[in-house]
Amino acid sequence: MSTIGELVRQHTDLTKEQTTHLVNLVSEWGMLADLCFADLLLYVPIKDDNWKIVAQVRAATGQTLYLADFVGIEASSSERPLLVEAFRTGEIVEGEIFVEGIEEDCRMMAIPVKHEGQVVGVLTREWSRRTGRQPGELERTYLEMFDRFAEMIVRGSFPFPGRVADSSVAPRVGDGAIVLDHDSRIRYASPNATSALHRVGISANAVGQTLAELGVIDSSVRQAFERAEPVVEEFEQTTDVTLLTRCIPIVSDVDGESAVTGAVMLLRDVSELRRRDRLILSKDATIREIHHRVKNNLQTISSLLRLQGRRLESAEAKAAVAESVRRIRTIALVHETLSREPGDDVAFIEIVRPLLRLVEESLQSPDRPMKFTVIGDGGRLAATVVTPLSVVLTELLQNAVNHGFPEGDGGGSVVVLLHLEETELQISVIDDGRGIPDGFQLADATGLGLSIVRTLVTTELAGSIEMRPARTEELAAVDLVPRGAHTGTVILLKVPLGDE
């Protein structure tokens, strides 16, 4: 469905500023519909003396007249005379309309929408008198407020120009409404607003008093009156109650000048919502602290293993301990990153970079200088994927160095290429080393490192892995070149991400 801006541009000659005025009106009119208990529609004139509906809203406080959506539809013959008169005279017009399928008496109030003195559209309130709410104090007060806002629309002072408080996060009329007079004293408080005041310990009759006299924080009211524009504010009225308020001033023409003659303050009790937010923050902090402690414990184990390794005499045992230390440090690295990140996921590149430094420090030597590079990003991954994936990547890098670049062979380069698609992460480990032996099959490899890789990839990650000689174009794509008889190796890892 086309937006109001697109419909206006397609069917009218209104300027950008006039279109923006209509868009701003639509962003505010949920409150207007709730105040008048009726459907609101916005019409703009189009060619051939016709009218097109560019926006529609239903009230949350009353029964709708229209079950269908009429955005993009032209006005009916019974509606057109009222629209034309309101547009021509620049005054509010009311009359009967015919609504197909409804036998009841249906009414329309046509309100000309002005911008800088020029009528740019017509806002209509459309309702049935037979299905409307029974009149009471709440209904009479709300309708009076709607009429005052309608007068502001006719004068061009509503919606408020410029950057004003965002109404999308503000309370609705049904959450609780307080009507204030020109002295910011309470004229009327809806039942839901009264209940919200009771929850903060205010049981006295609010009518005739200011919010400050009742003990309610009134900074939003003071700012709205001073600035003559809506103000949204959230504050903790007590340690247990948090209120979200939006104060919309009513601006009238007094002796030829605009002046604030009252206001409507909408309020919502968001205590439970903020309590949940604090609980989530507390839980998140606890999880990060757990990751931090796990990291510390793993580093302690790593240090103990290194001490044990120094006491060993067997070269094979020392190598096995060194490999275990690398694996533990890899997992500790993941937990260290998670301890700094909010939530349960982490940017994978923040793991890969220090991982390459870790492998570079532990595997290269003066006789085997190595260069490690990462290309790509990898996106944000869940902790359940990052941990086994980091262990797999460490094993692949170690395997690439140990088997592709023997000691004294002059070293070389290893590139990690990350490519993230919608449902799959692809990791390529490409080196310019000696390559794999003829007839090598990954499934037949018996080394501990590759066995760990196969197990983690197929069981923990539900992915696939392929190891083969590198092609010349693959090396060139990552700025590597074949070195003599060295063919290089490509290890391609594919991990499905699903909907985690």
N, C-alpha and C positions, 0 to 999 in steps of 0.2 A: 504494500500500500504506500502511495506517495505521501511525503510529509507535507505539512502545511506550507512550508517555504517553497517546495517544488510546485504544489498546486497553484499558489499565488503567482509564481513566476511564469507558469505555463499559460494561465488564463487571464491575467490582468497586466496592467501597465504600472502597477504600484512601484515606488522606488524601494531601494534597499532599506532605507530608514523606516519607511512605512511598513514594509514586510516584517522587519525586526520588531516593530511595535505590536503587530498582530501575534507574532511568535511569543513575545513576552506575556501578552494577555493570556494566551493559551497555557503558558507555564504556571500562571497564577489561578486559573479559573476553577480548579478543584474546590477551593475554598468558597467561591461564589456559588457553585452548584449546591454545595452542602448548606449554605445559608438560605437558599431559596427553595430547597427540597424539590428541584426540578431538573429536567434536561436542559443543557445549554448547547446551542449550535452557533457556529460562526459562518456568516455568509459574506461573500465578496461579489461585487457586480462584474459581470462578464459581457461579452458582446451580445447584440440582439436584445438588449434590455432584459437580460436574464440574470439569474443569481446562482452561484454554486456554493455548496457546503464544503468548507475546507477543514473543519474540525468539529468534534462532538465530544461531550462529556456527560456522564450520568452522575447523579447525586448519590452519595453514600448514606444520606439521611432520609431519603424518600423513595417512592416507587417510580420506576422509569416509565415514560410514555412510549418509548421506542425500544423494542427488543433488537431490531436490526441496526446496522451501522450505515449511516447515510453519507459518510465522507466521500466527496467526489460526485455526488448526485446534485442535480439542479433543483431549485425551489419549485414547489407546486403552485398552481394557479391561485389557491386560497391564501398562500403565504406572501405572494409577490406584492400585492397592494400595500401591505403593512411595511415590507422591506423598503419599497420605493418611497413611502411617505417619511419613514424615519431617516432615510438617506438624504432626501431632499430638504426636509425641514431642520435636520440636526437635533430633533427632540425625540423623547421616548414616546412610543406609540403602542397601544394595546388593543387587541381585538380577537375575534373568534377565527379559528382555522379548522379545516376539515382534515382529519387523519384517517386514512383508509383502514378499515377493519375495526375502528373504534367508534361506537355510537355516542359515547359520552360527550359532554360539552368540553371542547378543547380550546385552550387559550394560548395566545402568543404575546409576549412583551418584546418589542423590537427596540434595541438600545443602540443608537449610532456610536460607532467607535471613532473617536477623533484623534488625530495626530497633528500637532502644530496648527490647530484650527481647521483642518480639513478632514471630512468624513472619509475613512478608508475602508470601512466595512460595517456590518451590522451584527451585533450579538443578540441572540434571541433566547428568551426563557420560554419553554413550551411545556405545558402541563394540563392535566384534566382536573377540573374542580371537584368532580365526583370521587376521584381516587386519591385526592390530596389528603394530607394530614389534618386532623382536627385542630382548630386553632386553640392555642394556649399561650401562656406567657413566653415559653421558649420559642414557639413558632412566630409569634408577633415580633419578638426581639430580633430573631434571625432575619425575618423579612425586612424589618426596618434597616438593619445593617446592609442587607443586599441592596436596598433602594439607595442608600448613601454611597455605596461603592458604584452603583449604576450612574449616579450623578457625576462621580469622579471620572468614569469612562467617557461620559458625554463631554466633559470639560477637557479631556485629554490628559488628566493627571493620574490616571490609573490605566495600565500598570505603571509603576514608578520608573522613571528614566534612569539610565546609567546602571552601574553595577550595584545590585542590592543583594540582600541575604538570599541564599539558595532555598527555594520553597520545596524542593524535592526531598529534603531531609527533615522538613518541618512537620509538626503535628497537624492533623486534620481537625476539622470542626467537631467531629464526633468524639475526638479524644478529650475535649474539654475546651470551653470557650468562655472568656471573661470580657464583658463589654465595659469600656472605660469612658468617662465623660471628658470634657475639655480640661478639667483639673486633675486628670488621671485618677479620679475616684471611681470605684466599682459601681456600675449601674445594674449589672446583671451577671450572675455566674451560673453556667449550666450545671445540671446535676453531676456530670462527670468531672467538671472543674471543681465543684464543691467536694466531691469524694477525694480528689487529689489533694486539696487543701486539708481535708481531715487526716490524710495519711501523714502529713507533716505536723500534725498536732494543732491545727487551727480549726476550732469548732464554732467560733463566734460567727455571727451574721456578718458576711463580708460586704454587703451592700452599703454604700455610703462611705466606705473607708478606702484608703489607699493601700497598695500592697505593702509599702513600708510600715504603715501603721499595724498591719496584720503580722508583720515579722517575716514577710516574703522578700527575697532578694529582687529588687525592681530595676536593676541596671538596664535591662532590655527596654523597659517602658520609658525610662528617662532618655535613653539614646534615640528611641523611635520618635519621641516628641521633639527632641532637640534637632535631629537631622531630617525629620519629615520623610523617613523611609523605613521599610521593614527591617527588623533586627532579630536575628536568631541567636539564642544563648542557651547553653546548658550549664547547670550549676547544681552543686550538692547543697540542698536546703538543710538537710541533716546528715549525720554520718551514714544513715540507712536509706535515705530517699534522695534520688537525683531527678530533677525536673528538666525537661527540654521545652523551651518556650519560643514562640515567634510572635512578636508584637507588630501589627500592621496599623499604621496611623490612618485616620480618616481626615483628609484635607478638604476644606471647604473654602468658598469664596466669601471673605468677610471684608466689607467695605472696599471691594475692588482688589483685595490682596489675598493670597493663599495663606491659610492658617490651619494648624492642627486643631480640630474640634472634638477629637475623641480617638479611640483606637479599639481594635479587637485583638486580644491576646489569646492565642491558642497554646495549650500546654498539654504535655503528656508525661506520665510517670514512667521513666526509663530505668528505674532502679534495678529491676531484675535483669535487664539487658546489660547494664554496666557491671552488675555483679558477675554475670557470665563472662564478660570481657576480662574482668580482673582475674577470674578463675582460670581462663585460658592463658593469660599472661603468666600467672603463677605456675601453671602446669608446664608452659613452655620453658620458663626459667629452671624449673626442676629437671626437665629433660636435658637441658643444656648442661646443668651441673652434673648430671649422671654421666653424660658423654665426657665431660672434663675429668671426672674421677676414673672412668674406665681408661681414658688415655694415660693418666698418671700411673695406673696399675700396670698397664701394658709396657710403659717405659721402664718401670721397675723390673718387670720380668725380663725385658730386653737387656737391661744392665746386668742382671744376675747371670744371664746366659753368656754375655760377653766375658764376664769374669771367669765363668766356668771354662769357656773356650780357650782362655789364655793358659789354663792349667793342663790342657790336653796336649798330648804328644803326637797322636795320630793325625796326619794331614787330612785323611778322609773324615775323621770326627770333627776336626776344626771347620772343614768346609760345610759339614751338615749343620753345625751350630750357627755358623755365619748365615746360612740360608734361612734358618729358623728365625734368627734375629731380624733379617730383612722382612720376612713375612709379618712378624709381630709389629715392627715399626710401620709397615704399610697400614695395618688395621688401626694402629694408634694414630696415624696421620688422618684417617677418615674421622675418627672420633674427635680429634682436635678441631677439625674443620666444622663438624656438626655442633661442637660446643660453642662456636661463634655465630652460627646461623640460626635465625628464628625459624620455627617450623620443623617439619620432618623431611625436608628435601634440601639439596645442596647443589650449587653450581659445579658440575663435574670438572670444569676446567680448573677450579680452585683446588681440586684433588690431584689432577694430572700434573700440573706444573711442579709442585713440591715432590711429587712421586718421581719425576724425571731427575730432579736434583739428588734425591735419595739414592737412586740407582747409579747415577753418575759418580757420586762420592764413593760408593762401595765397590764398583766394578772396574772403573778405569785405573790405569797405572801409567807410569812414564813410558813403558814399552807398548802400551795399548791405549793411546789417547782416543777418547770417544766424544762425539758431539751428538747431543739429544735435542730434538726439535718437536714441537707440537703445532699442528695446524688444525684450525677449526675450533668449535666450541663444545658441543655435546649437550647444551641445555642444562636444565635443573632435573636432577634425578632423585628418587626416593632413597632413603638410607638403606632400605632392604636390597636395593640394586647396587648402590655405590660400593658397599663393603666387599661383596664377592667380586665385583668387577675390578676393583682396585687390586685385589690379590691376583686376579688373572692377569692384569696388565703388568704387574711386577714380575710375574713368572715369565711372561712372554718377552719382556725386555731383557731379563737375565738370560733366557735361552738364546735370544738373538745375539747377545754379546759373547757368551761362552762358546757357542758353536759357530758363529759367523766370523768372529775376530779372535783367533787364538793369540796367546801372549807372544810378543815379538813380531806380530804380523803387520804392525803399522797402524792399527786402529781403523776407525771409519766413522760412519754416521748412521744414526737410527732416527726415523721420522715416525711420529704417531699422528695419524690422520683421523680426525673425528668428523663424522657426518650424521646429523640428526634429521630424520624424517618424522612424519606425524606419529607413526606407531613403531618405529624401529631406530635403534642407534647402531651405526656401523663404525667399527674401530679397525683401522688398518695399521699394522706395524711393519714398516718397510725399511730394509737395511741394504747397504751396498757391500755386504760381506761375501763369504765364500759360497753361500747358497746351501741348499740341502742336498744330501747324497741322492744318487739315482735310485729310484725305486722306494724312496722313503714314504711311508704311510703314517699319518698321525695316529690312526687307530691302533697301530702296532707298537707305538712308542712305549717303552717301559720305564723311562725316567720318572722320578718322583714329581718334578716340576710340571711336566706335560700331563701326567696323570691327575694332578691337582686341577690343572686347567680344564681338562676334559670333564671331570666330575662337576666342577663349579658351573661351567658353561651349560652343560646338558641338564643338570638337576636344579641348581639354585636359580639360574638365569633363564632356563628354557630356550637357549639360543643355539647357534651353530658356529663352528670354527673350521677354517680351511687354511692349510699351509702349502705353499707352492713356490717355485722359482719366480723371481721378479722379471717382468718384461721391461725392455728398454724404455718404452713410453711411460711405464709406471714410475720408473726411477726419474725420468726427466720431468714428470709432472710435479715432483717434490724436490727438484733441483739436485738430484743425485745422478751420478754417471757410473757406468760399469767400470771396474778397475781391473784391467787385464782379463784374467780368466775368471774373476769373481762375477758371479751372476746375480748375487743378491737374493733376498727372500721377502716374500709378502705373506703376512699372516692376517687373514680377514676374519673378524669377529662380528657376528650379527646378534643383537639382543633385542627381542620384542619388548616394548614398553607397556603396551596395553593401556588400561584405564586406571593405573594406580594413583 
